[in-house]
Amino acid sequence: AVLDTERLSVVSTRAAAFSPLTFCKLALHIDGCTAWLAGVSAASHGDCSNKPAEGNVAVFDLRLPSHTIASTHTIEGDRDTGAVSSVCFMERCGALFAGIGHESGVIRVFDMRYAKKPVYFFHAHREPVFTLCGDAEHGHWISGSAEKQLRVHNISGALIKEFDALSGGFNDCEIRSDNRVFATAGWDKRVRLFNAARLEPLAVLRQHTEGVTSVAFADASTGLLASASEDSTVALWRLYPRSKA
């Protein structure tokens, strides 16, 4: 189900025609009069062609009435890149881009005005891209995998920065709504904070006793960050609230 958090009501129960056989999280983009939801298409598993299972990404327009909502775009899979492991949106220079991470470590970038062929294609990791987020203000893709390296590429795929964790890899990455700070969830039980503009580490948060599975920011004015872990706990952090000036 898709929920309207302002009205606390169900927008649609028909939009989620996504595959239940994937660990890839859904991606949501809301800006003004547009709202898009993307995830691995359920149709991928009924496909008898040479395309990989979990290869297609379905994109839905959530502003359509619930009884007419349907896949607005289908981004076709590529058997050479493997299954989709992460999806995110980035709005940049008046265009909406979809970044798609694959089990081969490849990231494909699509301009949603066309969505037929990738406008950018690059090898970001040697392992599956478990997490991918887009920094619209600075034009960066931030990605993590089973490797201990967190990597930052520009929108076209050139490597800009690389950070090392103590061990293991990254499960999640989230950039705050003001595009000033981003956080990562690490297999090494740590939450890491970075300055998004300068691409510098800010802090390492230690609370969990098992790997951190996800991170989520509240509105930037609150300075709140939540992290969840395999230790069955959720930690709430207050840090770097946005200045009112």
N, C-alpha and C positions, 0 to 999 in steps of 0.2 A: 504494500500500500504506500501511496505517496501522501504525505501530510502537509497541510498548511499550518505552520507553527504560529502564525499570527491569529488565525481564527480557531486553531486547535480542531481542525476538521479534516476529513479525508478528501483529498483532491481527486485521487483515482485509485482504483484497485486493479486496473487493467493495464497499467503502463509497465509493470514489472515482468515483461516477457523475456526474462534473462535466464541464462543457464544456471541450474542448481549445482552443477558439477565443476565449479571453478572456485579458486580462492581469491579471484580478482574482485576488489571492491568496486562499487558503483562510483561514478563521478557526477557531481551536481554543479551546475553553473547557473546563477541567477543574477541578472543585471537589468534593472529597469523593467521593460515590458517583455523580456525574454527569460525563459527558464528551460534548461536542457538537462537531461539525465542520460547517462551513457553506461553501458556495461556489456559483458559478453553475451551475444545473442544465443537464445535457446535453440534457434534453428541450426546452429553450427553442428549440433550433435545428430541431426537427422540428415546431414549432408553426406552423400555417398561419393563425392568427388575426391580428388586428391588433396583438397584443402585440409589442414589439421583440425582436429576437434578443438572447440573453443577458439576458433580463428577469427570469427566475425564479431564486430562491435556494432550494436544497435544503439541509435541515438534518438531519443524521444523529445518532442516538444510538449512540455507540461502545461502550456497555456491553452492547449486545445481542450474543448469540452471532454469530460471523462468518457462519454459514450462514443466519441470519434477519435480518441487518442490512438495514435499508431506510430510505428517507426518512421521517423522523418528521413533518416539517413541510415544506410547500412554500409559500414566500412569493411571491405572484404579482407579476409585473412590472406596470409602469404605463407605457403608451406615451408619456405626457406627460413622464416623467422620463428616458427613454432607457435605454441599457444600464447594467447594474451595473458599477461600476468599483472598488468596495472594500466589504469586509464586516468587521465586528468584533462582539464581544460585550461586554456590561457587566452585571455582577450588582450590583443596587442595591436596598436595602430589601426583601430577600427575593425579588425578581423578577429574571428574566434577560431582558435586552433585547438585541435585534440591531439594530445600526446599519448601514444600507445606503447607500453613496454612489453617485451616478449620474453619467453623462456630462454631464448638464445642470447639474451643480453642486448638485443637491438631495440632501439627506440625509433618509431615512425611518427612523423608529425604531419597532420592533415589540416588544410584550410577548409573549414566547414562550409564555405560558400561553394566548394566543389566536391570535396570528400571522395573523389574517385581514385586518385593516386597521391602518394605522399609527396609533400613539398620538400621534406627533409627526411633523411634516413641515415642513422649513424649507430655504430657499435659503442655502447656506453659501458658495458660490463661483460665479463666472461661467464657470469651466472645469470639466472632469471632476474629480471627487473621487478623486485617485489614492491617497491614504492616509487612513485613519481609525482612531483608537484610542480606547478608552473608559477613563477614569480612574474606577474604581468608588468610591474613597474620597471623592473630591471631587465626583462627579457631573458630569464634564466629557466632552464629545466634542472631540477634537483632530483637526483635519483640514488636509490640504494638497492643492494642485492644481497646475496649470501656472502659476498666478499666483505672484507672489513673496511673497504673504501666507500665513502660517500662522495659522489661526483657532481659537479656543477658544470653544465654546458650552456653556451648561448643558444638562442632560438634555432639556429641552423645546425647545431651539433658540435661546435668547436669546444674542446675542453678548456675550462677557465680555472677551475680550482678542484682540489682533491683533499679530503680529510680522512684520517685513519681512526677507527675505533680500536679498542683494546683487543677484541677478538670477535669472531662471528660476523654478522651482518646487520641489516636494518629491516625492520618490519613496516615502518611508517614514517612519513614526513609531512609536516603541516606548516604552512606559512600563515602568519597572522593577517587579519584583514587590512591592516595599515601597511603591509609589505615591508615592515622594518625588521621583523624577527621571524626566524623559522626554527622549528624543533624537530628532533628525530627520536624514534623509538628503536632502541638497539637490543641486539641479542645479548649484549654484555651487561644487561640489567640497568643500563643508564639512559637517561633522557639528556640530550645535548641541545644547547641553544646556540644560535649563530646570528650575527648581524647580517641582514640580507643585502645591504648596500655594499659594505666593505668585505663581505664574505670572510668574517673573522669569528673564531669561537668566543662565546660569551660566558658560558657556564656549563658544568656537568652536574646533573641532579641525581643524587643517590638516595633511593628510598626502597625500591623494589628488590626482592630476593630472587626473582626469576626474570627471564627475558621480558622486555617491554613490548607489548603487541600493538599499541596505538597511542596517538597523542591528538588532542583537539583543543584549539583556542576558543575562548569566549570572545565577545567583542573587545577590541583593543583597549577601550577606555577602562575596562575592569582589570586588565593585567592578569587574568586568570588562564591557567593552562591545566588540563586534565590529562593524566596518563594512566593506561590500563596495562596489566601485566599478567603473565601466566601464573603468578602467585595468588591469583583470584582477588587482587585488591585494585582499587582506583585511587590514585593520589591527586590532590588538588594543590596547585602551586600558584602563588601570587608573585608576579615579577614584571618589571618594566612596563607599568601602565602608561598609556599614551598621554602625553602632555595636553592639557586643555588649551594651551596657548596657540 
